Amino acid sequence: YNDAPIPEKILKKVIPGHDGRIRIQDTTEWPHSIHAHLGMKIHGDTYMGSGVIVGPHHLLTCAHCVYKFDEGTFFEEISVYPALNDAVAPFNKVKATRAYLFKAYQD
């Protein structure tokens, strides 16, 4: 077991400055700039998610960020905010034009 990775401890309470994380002030530099906040809309309701930019026109995210399983449909609109820093969107936002997921997830 000497080469086994140390399991991540689950934080029960977030204490800024005491839980080992630090705030990234400049999110416009790599690798922070490839992380994106998602705003998904359906039937007037807004949901939030996250993803990572993997190419000039592609974002990788979880299936539940593009497909509303309990309704059996894709979100009507997905807005992507690369490098979002609190309320500042240094690269503005873009809207997703297509979303793909495994058929097995839908089934």
C-alpha positions as CSV (number, residue, x, y, z in Angstrom):
1,Y,0.0,0.0,0.0
2,N,3.0,2.3,0.0
3,D,2.4,3.4,-3.6
4,A,-1.4,4.0,-3.1
5,P,-2.5,7.6,-3.4
6,I,-3.6,9.4,-0.3
7,P,-7.4,9.6,-0.3
8,E,-8.7,13.2,-0.4
9,K,-10.3,14.3,2.8
10,I,-13.9,15.4,2.5
11,L,-14.4,18.9,3.9
12,K,-17.4,19.3,6.1
13,K,-16.9,23.0,6.5
14,V,-15.2,25.5,4.3
15,I,-13.1,27.9,6.2
16,P,-11.4,30.5,3.9
17,G,-7.7,30.5,4.5
18,H,-7.8,27.4,6.7
19,D,-8.9,24.6,4.4
20,G,-5.8,24.5,2.2
21,R,-7.3,26.4,-0.8
22,I,-6.3,29.8,-2.0
23,R,-8.2,32.2,-4.2
24,I,-6.9,32.6,-7.7
25,Q,-6.9,36.4,-8.4
26,D,-5.9,36.2,-12.1
27,T,-8.1,33.6,-13.8
28,T,-7.1,34.8,-17.3
29,E,-3.8,32.8,-17.2
30,W,-3.5,29.1,-18.0
31,P,-4.4,26.7,-16.4
32,H,-7.1,28.7,-14.7
33,S,-8.4,30.2,-17.9
34,I,-9.7,26.9,-19.3
35,H,-12.2,26.4,-16.4
36,A,-15.7,27.6,-17.2
37,H,-18.9,28.4,-15.3
38,L,-22.1,27.2,-17.0
39,G,-25.5,28.7,-16.8
40,M,-28.2,26.3,-18.1
41,K,-31.8,27.4,-18.7
42,I,-35.0,25.4,-19.2
43,H,-38.6,26.4,-18.7
44,G,-37.5,29.8,-17.2
45,D,-35.4,28.1,-14.5
46,T,-31.7,28.6,-14.3
47,Y,-29.1,25.9,-13.2
48,M,-25.4,26.2,-12.7
49,G,-22.6,23.9,-13.6
50,S,-18.9,23.8,-14.6
51,G,-16.7,22.5,-17.4
52,V,-13.3,22.7,-18.9
53,I,-12.3,24.0,-22.3
54,V,-10.6,21.2,-24.3
55,G,-10.3,22.9,-27.7
56,P,-11.0,26.1,-29.5
57,H,-14.7,25.2,-30.0
58,H,-15.2,22.4,-27.4
59,L,-16.1,22.2,-23.7
60,L,-16.1,19.0,-21.6
61,T,-18.7,18.8,-18.9
62,C,-21.0,16.3,-17.2
63,A,-24.0,14.9,-19.0
64,H,-26.4,16.4,-16.3
65,C,-25.1,19.9,-17.4
66,V,-26.5,19.5,-20.9
67,Y,-29.4,17.0,-20.4
68,K,-32.2,17.2,-17.9
69,F,-32.7,13.6,-17.2
70,D,-35.9,13.8,-15.2
71,E,-37.6,15.6,-18.1
72,G,-35.8,13.6,-20.8
73,T,-34.7,16.7,-22.7
74,F,-31.6,18.9,-23.4
75,F,-31.4,22.3,-21.7
76,E,-32.8,25.1,-23.9
77,E,-29.8,27.4,-23.5
78,I,-26.3,26.9,-22.1
79,S,-24.1,29.9,-21.5
80,V,-20.4,29.4,-21.0
81,Y,-18.3,31.9,-19.0
82,P,-14.6,31.0,-19.3
83,A,-12.3,32.0,-16.4
84,L,-15.2,33.5,-14.4
85,N,-13.8,35.3,-11.4
86,D,-16.6,36.1,-8.9
87,A,-18.8,38.3,-11.0
88,V,-16.1,39.2,-13.6
89,A,-16.2,37.4,-16.9
90,P,-12.9,38.4,-18.5
91,F,-13.7,36.6,-21.8
92,N,-17.4,37.5,-21.8
93,K,-19.8,34.6,-22.4
94,V,-20.6,32.4,-25.3
95,K,-23.7,30.3,-25.9
96,A,-23.4,26.6,-26.7
97,T,-24.7,25.7,-30.1
98,R,-24.6,21.9,-29.8
99,A,-24.4,19.4,-27.0
100,Y,-23.6,15.7,-27.2
101,L,-23.9,12.9,-24.7
102,F,-23.8,9.1,-24.6
103,K,-27.1,7.5,-25.6
104,A,-26.8,5.2,-22.6
105,Y,-27.2,8.2,-20.3
106,Q,-30.5,9.1,-22.0
107,D,-31.7,5.5,-21.8
